[in-house]
Each structure stands twice: as structure tokens, then as C-alpha cells.
Amino acid sequence: MQLVVGRIGRPHGLRGEVTVQLHTDEPGTRFATGAVLATDAAPGSGVPRELTVGSARSHRGIWLIGFEEVPDRTGAESLRGTRLFVDASSG
């Protein structure tokens, strides 16, 4: 079973970070560097089926996440609206 942990919002800056609307009470754990999150990307959409957290920080109460697969703002824009999931058995 998959649990929704967040939904990607708009890009932040030029290096591929995105805002994330949290659906978890453990953002520090769920979005730890190296964590792999499944997405609800449709096949052929260009959005990866999995994203690896490269960086995560809270800025003025908003979580900003950078993914290893997304190097720039253009890539980040394509993620807008994507839901992020973890396997329920992973905690």
C-alpha cells in the first residue's frame, strides 16, 4: 500500500528545487537526503516514476525539496502537481 507524503507545488529558484505541500507529520524522515519516493506520474508524461531526494529544507515554513533527477527550474516546473508516495511497509 502506498501512502501520500506530499504534493509538489511551484519551482523555487533556478536549481530545480520545488515547494512541497506536506501530507506527513515526519517531513525530516520522509524527505531525508537519499530517500526514494514514488510518484503518480502517467506513463509518457516525462515525469520520473521515482524521485530521489537530493536536498530538503524548510524556508519560512515551506518545505523546499531538490531531487537528484531534476537539475534545473524547467525540470522542476514539469513536476508541478505530482503526488509523492512511500511504501506503507517502510514506516
C-alpha positions as CSV (number, residue, x, y, z in Angstrom):
1,M,0.0,0.0,0.0
2,Q,1.2,3.5,-0.9
3,L,0.9,6.5,1.5
4,V,0.8,10.0,0.1
5,V,3.5,12.1,1.8
6,G,3.3,15.3,-0.3
7,R,2.3,17.1,-3.4
8,I,4.8,19.1,-5.5
9,G,4.0,22.8,-5.9
10,R,5.8,25.5,-7.8
11,P,9.6,25.7,-8.5
12,H,11.8,27.7,-6.2
13,G,14.9,29.3,-7.6
14,L,16.9,28.1,-10.6
15,R,18.5,24.9,-9.3
16,G,15.5,22.6,-9.5
17,E,14.0,22.9,-6.0
18,V,10.3,22.7,-5.6
19,T,7.9,23.6,-2.9
20,V,6.1,20.6,-1.3
21,Q,2.7,20.6,0.4
22,L,3.2,18.1,3.2
23,H,0.9,15.2,3.9
24,T,3.1,13.8,6.6
25,D,3.9,14.7,10.2
26,E,7.5,13.4,9.7
27,P,9.0,15.6,6.9
28,G,12.5,15.2,8.2
29,T,12.3,11.5,7.9
30,R,10.2,11.2,4.7
31,F,12.3,13.7,2.8
32,A,15.8,12.8,4.1
33,T,18.6,13.0,1.6
34,G,18.7,9.8,-0.4
35,A,15.1,8.9,0.2
36,V,13.4,7.4,-2.9
37,L,9.7,8.5,-3.4
38,A,7.3,7.0,-5.9
39,T,5.2,9.4,-8.0
40,D,1.8,9.3,-9.6
41,A,3.3,10.2,-13.0
42,A,1.4,8.9,-16.0
43,P,3.5,6.9,-18.5
44,G,4.9,9.1,-21.2
45,S,4.5,12.3,-19.2
46,G,8.2,12.8,-18.8
47,V,7.9,12.8,-15.0
48,P,10.0,10.0,-13.4
49,R,8.1,7.2,-11.6
50,E,10.6,7.6,-8.7
51,L,12.4,10.6,-7.4
52,T,15.5,10.6,-5.1
53,V,15.7,13.4,-2.5
54,G,18.9,15.4,-3.1
55,S,18.2,18.2,-0.6
56,A,15.4,19.2,1.7
57,R,15.0,22.3,3.9
58,S,12.3,24.4,5.5
59,H,12.3,28.0,4.4
60,R,9.8,30.4,6.1
61,G,7.6,27.4,7.0
62,I,7.6,26.0,3.4
63,W,9.5,22.8,2.6
64,L,11.8,23.0,-0.4
65,I,13.0,19.8,-1.9
66,G,15.6,19.2,-4.6
67,F,15.6,15.9,-6.5
68,E,18.6,14.3,-8.0
69,E,16.8,13.7,-11.3
70,V,15.8,17.4,-11.6
71,P,18.8,19.7,-12.4
72,D,17.0,22.9,-13.2
73,R,13.9,25.1,-13.0
74,T,12.5,23.8,-16.3
75,G,12.5,20.2,-15.0
76,A,11.1,21.4,-11.7
77,E,8.2,23.1,-13.4
78,S,7.2,19.8,-15.1
79,L,6.7,18.2,-11.6
80,R,4.0,20.6,-10.5
81,G,1.0,18.8,-9.1
82,T,2.8,15.4,-8.8
83,R,2.0,13.5,-5.7
84,L,4.7,11.7,-3.7
85,F,4.3,8.3,-2.1
86,V,6.2,6.0,0.2
87,D,5.5,2.3,0.7
88,A,3.4,1.9,3.9
89,S,5.6,-1.0,5.0
90,S,8.6,1.3,5.1
91,G,7.3,3.0,8.2
